[in-house]
Each structure stands twice: as C-alpha cells, then as structure tokens.
Amino acid sequence: MNDIAMRVAKLSPAKLELLSRRLSKEIGRQKQPQVIHRKKSSEPIAPLSFAQERLWFIYRFEQGNSVYNIHRVFRAAGRLNLPVLERCLSEIVRRHETLRTTFDEIEGKAVQIVAPAGPVRVPVVDLGEMSPGERETEAFRIGTEESVRLFDLTRGPLFRITLLRFAEGDHIVLFTMHHIISDAWSMGVLVKELVTLYEVFSKGERSPLGDLPVQYSDFSRWQRQWLQGQVLDELLSYWTEKMAGANYLLELPRDRPRPQVQSFRGIKQSFVMPKALVDSLKRFSQNNKVTLYTTLLAVFNVMLYLDTNQEDILVGCPIANRSRSETEGLIGFFVNTLVMRTDLSGDPAFIDLVDRVREVALGAYSHQDLPFEKLVKALQPERNLSHTPLIQVVFNFNNTPTNSVRLSGLSLTPFDAEFTSVKFDLAMHVISTEKDLTVFVESSADLFTEATTRLILWRFRKLMEIALDRPTARLSDLKKEIGEADKEMWVAKERELKELRNLKFRGAKRRAVGRSHMRDQEEE
C-alpha cells in the first residue's frame, strides 16, 4: 500500500465522505452538476428523492407501521421559556421546508407538497401533581405512545414536539419526526439551530442564521436530474459486480422461528467499553493505519462468521450521504446505506481480515452515491415480508452524537428512553465521544430473547479483547478461544443462578419459620 492509500485508510467515515466530495469536484464524475440550484419559482410541488420514494411505497403498502418514526427525548433542567421555545421552532420550520412537507400522488406520480410557514404551538402535559414515581411512570407511558403514534403523510405535520412538565425547572421534551423528512444528522441540525435561536430570542435579539442555500426539494430535483445515464450506469456496474453471487440472507442462530411478517419489536442492550479496551483498540488501529470503524467492523464480521459459518457476509453501514456542501445544514432524508461485502474465506488471520475490510470500505465510500433503493431494484432479491432485502444486519459507527447542550438558563440532556423498534434482525451501534466508546445492540424481538441479545453483546466484547490481544490469530483460533470463553461464561452463569436459588430458598425458609413463630404466639 502506497503512502497516499495509507493516509486515506486512516480517515474516519466522515472524513472519507469529505474527501469523496472534494475528489468529485476535481476528478470525479464530469457530468455531475457542480451546484444544486435553488428553484426559481414558488412552486410547492416537487418530485420525491429516491430514498423518499421507497418510504412512500412502504407507507402505502404497510399503513399502520411506526417503525420509521424518529424519536428523541431530552431532559430540560432550568427555566424553560415556552413562548421563546415556540418562536424558535416556528423559525426552524420556516427555514426548513421539509418540516412542512406532505406527500401525495398526482396523475400516478408521488410528489412532495410544501405548505406555507405558520406558528408552532407546543402542547404541555403537566405531571406536577403526581408523586416522583408516578411522574416517571406516566412520562414513560406518554413517551412510548408518542414514539409509535402514526403520521399521516398526506396530511401532516410530520414533525411533533411535546413538553412534559415535572416541576418548575424540570421538563421532558419529546421530539418525533417521520424518517421521510429527516434522519439522525437532521436531528443534530435541529438541535444546533434551536440552541442558537433560543440564546438570541431569549435576549430579544434577531436570528443570526443566514438563509439556507437550497431546500430539500431542490436536492430531490437535482438528484433525479444527475443520477441517470452514464453516471447511473457506472455506479450500477460497480455495485452489481461487487454483489455478484452474494447470498442475500444471513441466517443467524435464532431463539424463535422467523415470522411471516416482521413486527419490528426490538430489544436493546449496551455497555461502555473499559478504558483499557479502548486504549488497546486505538493502539491497534493506529499501528495498523486503520480507523476505529474499520477495526470494529472487522470484529463484527468475525462474530457473524462464527455464528453463521457463512464466509460471505453482507453488512449494511449507514452513511450521512451529504457529499454536497449545500446539503450539510439541511433537515431532510439524506442517509444512505452501503452494503459492505466481506470475504472471510481461507481462514485469514484477524490482522489480514482488517485489511480486507479496509479495502471493502474504501471501495464502498468511493461509490457511495448510488441510493440503496436503486441497488435493490437492480439486484431484484426475492421480496419477503419476514426480513429486509439484501441485508439483515447493520453496523453503525457514530462519532458525532447529540451531546448535552446549554442554553440561556437551561440545559438539554439527551437520554435513552428505551422506546425500541427495529428494522433489521441485528444492529450494532458504536457511539464515540471524547470520554468513551459505548456499544449497544438492537435485536429483533421476533427472533431473539433478551438473554441472547446480552450474549451477542458479550461475545462482541470478548472477541474484540481476544483479537486485539492476538491479531495474528486465525479465524479458526478465534473460534476455539471464544468457544472456551463461552463455556466459562455459562459455568459462571450457572454458579450465579445456583447461588440465587439457594438465597431464595434460605429466604423462603426464614419467612416460613417466621410465620410459624407468629402463629405460635397468636395461639398463646
């Protein structure tokens, strides 16, 4: 590998996207328009992007499904000025047309329709009269209901906010948006603008935010204009060649038979990586000139291989897909899914597998502009309501999470409210912050129990420890070592359960003796 390739291999996923954008300007696709132009007229109707088109089809086909609701919860501590908050949200909705967009069909074609801007009113649910325990229970109930409450894509609005008041200076803020108008990056944009506007509006000042260069509808028009002809053919040629002969179904060992139709109910488990493991991960990645993302994806592939014995693994990896500078500050549905196909044949050493994963990732990122929907349409896998097409497992590395933010007299802290719905059999997420790395896994409750989900997380951590300690170990060696670790874990678990049963027995015996003693005293 030459020096340039080594430097590229060390880039994070976000920097790879930035590099891809810069290269496209210099030596990339010559027919790509250099600028996404703002529409000249006030025409409120626009075509759907390819990603929106897929969600519109799913919505029409599976009405009554809330799996594409994006839900975020924040704890607001301090004095919350409701009129200022509503003014901030009204300004954000005015700035971003997608927050006032609905969807319909005109002459057989799906379109997005932008409504005029208007004031936003935030409903407040006062839980202040309840006890602390009752408040938490009621807040969880309301949050759960809100997270699954259906959107009507034809009527809107497709963005909701609800305020739960615990006490003066203590609130829960519930944000919910439909995925067809938003994604994880968009939530970061919304929070960033909210912080900026709340600060200035609280002081009676004007908004410092400049006009957006384009709107999402401009992007959808541009995408359809650009992604055709030679550009589309070249991308399809690359990806169809990469997917040739692939097995589109990864059969993980399950606790339950796969149902005919997914329920999208999910289970979530997580752990924070110990500092020693994080240091080992960083040291290995630096020494081998790869990103943390590449190393972790390699570990994930090893785990899937050991669980399935499949040497040809397909993993879906979400990317922000904001390779145009005009789209970086927009709220909208841009995220794309890249299919990382890794060859684990030949019993490679872990360190060699990392090289394979790096090459796969570099190739995928340099051809990231093909929407996942286009790839599915080109490959035409057998459609089945029991699982997603092409990929059933996902790996996501997020190094730009939404952190706690401070506003004028107020702090917003995100927290996991455990409202879990899943689209895939298994999804592994790694959240990277300045302080630590958190790993959490989401599994389909249709297929797995909570105990199995915990075991998956445990095996991922154990495999990481073994592989980083012995990077020259082959997959067959890792299989033996994780097998021994599994046995030790189950022995420890059985010992723990036995001790728990003994404690329960002794406790029950003491209670029985106590009840007998009380009866004797009563009879006296």
Secondary structure, DSSP 4 states (H G I P E B T S, - for coil): --HHHHHHHTS-HHHHHHHHHHHHHHTS-TTS-SSPPPPSS---EEEPPHHHHHHHHHHHHSTT--TTEEEEEEEEEE---HHHHHHHHHHHHHH-GGGGEEEEEETTEEEEEEPPP------EEE-TTS-HHHHHHHHHHHHHHHHHPPP-TTT---EEEEEEEEETTEEEEEEEEEGGG--HHHHHHHHHHHHHHHHHHHTTPPP-PPPPS--HHHHHHHHHHHSSHHHHHHHHHHHHHHHTT---------SSPPPSS---BEEEEEEEPPHHHHHHHHHHHHHTT--HHHHHHHHHHHHHHHHH--SEEEEEEEE----SGGGTT--S---EEEEEEEE-TT--BHHHHHHHHHHHHHHHHTTTTS-HHHHHHHH-PPP-TTS-SS-SEEEEEESS----EEETTEEEEE------B-SSSEEEEEEE-SS-EEEEEEEETTT--HHHHHHHHHHHHHHHHHHHH-TT-BHHHHHHHHHHHHHHHHHHHHHHHHHHHHHHHHHHHHHHHHHHHHHHHHH-
